[in-house]
Amino acid sequence: MIRSQRHQPSSAPLRRPRLLLLAAVAAVGVLLAGCGGGSDPLATQPAAPSAQGTVRIGSANFTENRLVAEIYATALETKGVAVERRFGIGSRETYYPALQRGEIDLVPDYTGNLLQFLDPQATATASDEIYQQLTTKVAPNLQLLQQSAAEDKDAVVVTRAYATQNNLRSIQDLAPLCSTISFGGPPEFQQRSYGVPGLQRNYNCTFREFRALDAGGPLTVAALRDGTVQAADLFTTDAAIPENDFVVLEDPRSNFAAQNVVPLVNRAKSSDPRVTDTLNQISARMDTAQLTQLNQRLAGPDRPDPAQVARDWLAQAGIQ
């Protein structure tokens, strides 16, 4: 996001970060292809509502959200519900209108960011308060089911070396450096109220440069690791954080609200008790530690099939 002010001795050393970023671009392309394609599935699939008795499940375009969507899909199929998968749609700005139009019926969402999307002036940061406000703000044809204890928040992350060098423990500590550093994250982080605007409002932190990368993916991780950016937006359950010994900066002013995983569903589909009961069971049995472990397993060297990871978790949770 923000370009470092540290001295670059010649053009030759700059090639390595650029080559690493190009390699990361290629890698993410392969990853998305393996997960069903990197393009918006709604652009190539019929936009008509799903058939009666069928639940069309969407997801955002990052690994964790796809996995939770797969957990939903697999569990519903075991209950005899017909399922269509439309994973990897993109950001909330894309999938929420698709839900309203009936092009998809269900997505796993995150409460705090969803509330700020629906009401940029919302100030709630506590889990229960956010959920209560959300129930009054989602579109009339949509319904929030039971929220999970599992939480995945955005976070400002730096390398261990950068934190040590600058004595950083919190975003407040980072604020005096903001005008000198590059910050990396998904493009939408520039506009969302908890993103760049929130960091400016709550911490007087205006970055020298914002680099539009990806949502907690290999581009952001590579840029942070090689010093292309000095701070980045990653998700707190991201396996890359412990793997790279990154440091999550504390957020004393609660710029990032509680982010509980919650099923957001079309009311016409939630009228089926198999749908509601199954999704509520999943929410009741998933917590943050489990979600982090699932991400770590997906990021492991054996690169397991997400569908198998979903089946294994459901069996462990006793949801058959």
N, C-alpha and C positions, 0 to 999 in steps of 0.2 A: 504494500500500500504506500508507505512513505519511504522515499529514497534516503539512504543513509548519507550523512555528511562526512563520514570518514574518508580519508584520502584514498583514491584509487590510483596506483602508481602508473599504470599503462593500460592500453586497451586490451592487451592479451589476457590478463587475469580476469577481465570481465566476461570472457567467453565461457568460462566454466559454469557460473551461475545460470547464464543464458542457456547453455547446453543442457544443464540439469532441468531447467524449467521446460525446455522442449521435450526432453525425455519424459517428464511428468505428464505433459499434455498427451503424449502418445500413450502412456500407461493408463491414464484415466479414460482415454478412448476405448482401449481394450477392456478395461473394467466394466464400463457401461455397456459395451457390446455383450459382454458375458452375462450381464444382468437383464438383458432384454432390450438393449438399445439406449442411446443417449438422447435421442430426439423425443419430443413431446408425443406420447402415444395417442393423445386426443386429436393430433393433427392428421393421423393416418387411420384411426379407427372410427367407426360410426359414432356420431354425436347423439343419436336418438337414445332415449332412456332405455335402461336394461329391461329385459323381459320380466313379467310378473313372476315372482318366486326366485329371481336371480339377483344377487348382490354384486355390483361392479365396484371393485375395490381399487382405489388409487393410492399413490404415495408421492412424497417429495422425491427429489433425485439425489438422495445420499443413502449410504449403506444401511445405517441404523433404521431409518424410516421405512426403507424397503423391507427390512427384516421384520419389523413389527407388523407391517401390512401382510407379509407372508404368514406370520403367526395367526393373524386374524383370519386370513383366507383358509389356511389349513384346518384351523379349529372349526370354522363354519362348515367346511366340506365334510368333516367327520360327523357333524350333526345332520347331514343330509341336505344342506343348503347349497344350491347351485351358485358357483362363484365365477366371476370374470375378473382377470387381473389387468390393471392399467397402471403399472408401476412406473416410476421415474418421470412423472408429469412435469416437475419443476417446483418453483417456489409457491408460497401461499397465494401470491398475487395471481397465479394461474389456476391452482386447483380449487381454491374456495369458490370463485365464480362458476367453475365447472360443477361443483356440488350443488350450488344454487340452481343451475340450469338443469340438473338431473342427468348430466352426462356421466357422472360417477355417483356412487351411493354412499361411500364410506372411505374415510382416511384416518390414519393415526395422526393426531396433531399434538401441539404443546401449548399448555394453557396460557402462560404469560405472554408469549409472542402473539398468540391468536387474539387475546384481549387487546393488545396494543395495535394490532392490525385493524380490528373492528372499531376501536376507539383510541386514537392516538393521544387523547388527553387523559386517558386512564392513569391513575397513580397507584393502584393497588400493586403490592409486591408479594404479599403473603398468599400461600397456596389456597386456603379456603375462601379468602376474600376474592381472589381472582376467579375461582370457579363460580362463586355465587353471582358475580357480575356478568360472567360469560353467559350464564343461563338466560339472561334478559337481553343479550345483544346478538346472539346468533340469529341467522335468518329464520323466519317463521317455519319454513319447510325443513329445517335442520334441527337436530337434537344432539346435545352432549350426553353421552352415557357416563358411567362411573369413571372418575379419574383414577389413575394409578398412582401408587407411591413412587414409581419409577420417575426420575427426573433427569433431564438432560438440558443444561443451561449453556447459553453462549458464555464465553469467557475471554478475557484478554490474556494472552499467553506469550511468554518470552522464553528464550533459552536460559538454561542454568547459568551459563557464562555471562550473559547480558545482565541477568538479575544480580549476580554476585558483583560484577563490575560497577553497577550503579546502585547497589544496596536497595533493590526493589522488592517489596512485599505486597504492595497494593497498587491499584490504578492511581490512587492519590500520589504515590511516590513517583509514578511514571509521568504525571502531568507536566512537571517542569521540562521534560525531555521531548514532549509531544511535537513541538515545532521543528525538531531536528531529525525525526525518524520517519521511516516508511512503515505503513501498516497494511496488512494483507487480510483479505476475507472475501466473502461472496459479494457480487455486485450490489445486491439489495441492501447490504449493510450500510451503504452510503446514505440511504433514504429512511430506513426504518427508525422509529423513534428511539429505540434502545441502542441503535448503532452509532454512527458518527454524530448525529444530532444529540443523542443522549450523552455521549462522552463529552461533547462540547458543553452541554447544559450543566451536567452534574460535576464535571471535573475540570472545566475550562481547558479541555484537551483538544487542540486543533492540530492534526497531523500535517507534516510537511507534504506528504504524498500518500494517496490511497491507491493500492494496487488491487484491482478487481481480479480475484483468483477463483476459488471454488468454495463450496459450503463444507468446511471441515474435511476436505479431501486432499489428495496427494499434491496438488499444486501449492496449497497453502502450507502444508507440512514441509515440502521441499524448499520453498522460499524462506521459511523461518529457519530451517536447519542450515541453509547455505549463506544466510545473511542478506539475501535480497530484501527482506523486510526484517525489522527489529522487533515487531510485535504483530500479533495476528489474532483473529477471531476463530477459536476452535470450540468444540463442544466438550463439556466436562466429562462425558463418558467415552471420549475418543481414545482408543487404544494407543494412538500415536503419542499421547502425552507422557505416559510412563515409559514407553519404549524409547523415546528420545530424551528423557529426563527434562522435559519442558516444565516450566513453572507457571501455574495458574495464579494470576494476581488477584488478591482479595478485592472485593467490591463493597467497601464500607458504606457507600451511599445508595446501594441497591439499584444501580442502573439496570441490572439484569434481574427481572422478576422471576418468581418461581415458575418452573417449566415442567409441569406434570404431564405425562403422556396420557392422552384421552381420546377415545373413539368419537369422531364427529360423523354423524350418519343421517341419511335422508329419513324423515319421519315415516314415509310410506314403507320403508324397509324395516325400520325398528319396531313396527307393529307386530312383526313375527317374533314370538317369544324365544325361538331358537337363536335368533340374532342377538337380541338384547341380553339374554341370560348368558350366552357364551362369551360375548365381549366383556360383560361385567365380571365374569369369572377370571378372565385374563387380567383385567385391571386389578382385581383383588389380590392376585398372586404374583404380580411382577413388582420388583423394587429396583432401586438404582444399582445396587451391587450386582444383581442378576443382569441388568441391561449392560453394565460395563463389561461383565464377563462374556456376554454374547458378542459384543463388539470385539473383544480381544480374541475370541475364538475365530471370528470371521477374518480377522487380520493376521491370523497365525500362518505359519509356513505351509501348512497343508491346504490352505484356502478351501475350506469345506463348502459344500453346496448349501446356500442359505435355506433351501427347503428342508434339508436334513437337519440343520441347526434348529429350525422352527419346530420340526417334529420332535426332536429330542427335548426341547424345552417344554413343550406341551405334555409330553409323557412324564417328565420330571415334576411338572406342576399338577399332575393328576387330572388333566383336562383331556378326556378321550372321546 
